[in-house]
């Protein structure tokens, strides 16, 4: 905070690994801890700009076997016992992890690193489109539908902005079906700069988590959609 509280955005560039993580992936994700309901600040427009830059540089550098992805919201500090998740809310700047993964060949690939490095300087390059900010709920940790929503261009001047993603596994382990689930999920929405215009949920979730989505839609007076609707954006209705 002493040196960086007035910045527009912050990011940690690192590597990704995990037992079931995809190989040859370039990822961007927001920070938060679902079990405690603590979510870092997020800016969908800038995260979208960064993802588009990574995709552009991936192609230009010939990384045809790599793909750009989002991850579910998490903060690795919790899982490595390195910090109290409330630290995320004590730094006011929107935060992202920017990673290459998920195996040694990818970590050592200089062109993959170059794609990320070039992208960092392009985060403020903006195409001026209307960004419809959404909350994504359900699905797996690397849910392809949510990344594709950001990377897919539709219409002349409209697009999706994704930041926090509440994956199914974290909803379950965090017991979001209990009486505090709506409030914790609301804190997630409130952490997103400008809020959200709609919620998209994976339709394979259990009924109790669909009830959570319905409650959020009613609270914020915004529409809720199954994730398949991301593929037909021209059919969606927006409240803003």
Secondary structure, 3 states (H helix, E strand, C coil): CCCCCCCCCEEEEEEECCCCCCCCEEEEEECEECCCCEECCECHHHHHHHHHHHHHHHHHCCCCCCEEEECCCCCHHHHCCCCCCCHHHHCCCCEEEEEEECCHHHHCCHHHHHHHHHHHCCCCCCCCCEEEEEEEECCCCCCHHHHHHHHCCECCCEEEEEEEEECHHHHHHCCCCCCCHHHHHHHHHHCECCCCCEEEECCCCCHHHHHHHHHHHHHHCCEEEEHHHHHHHHHCCCCC
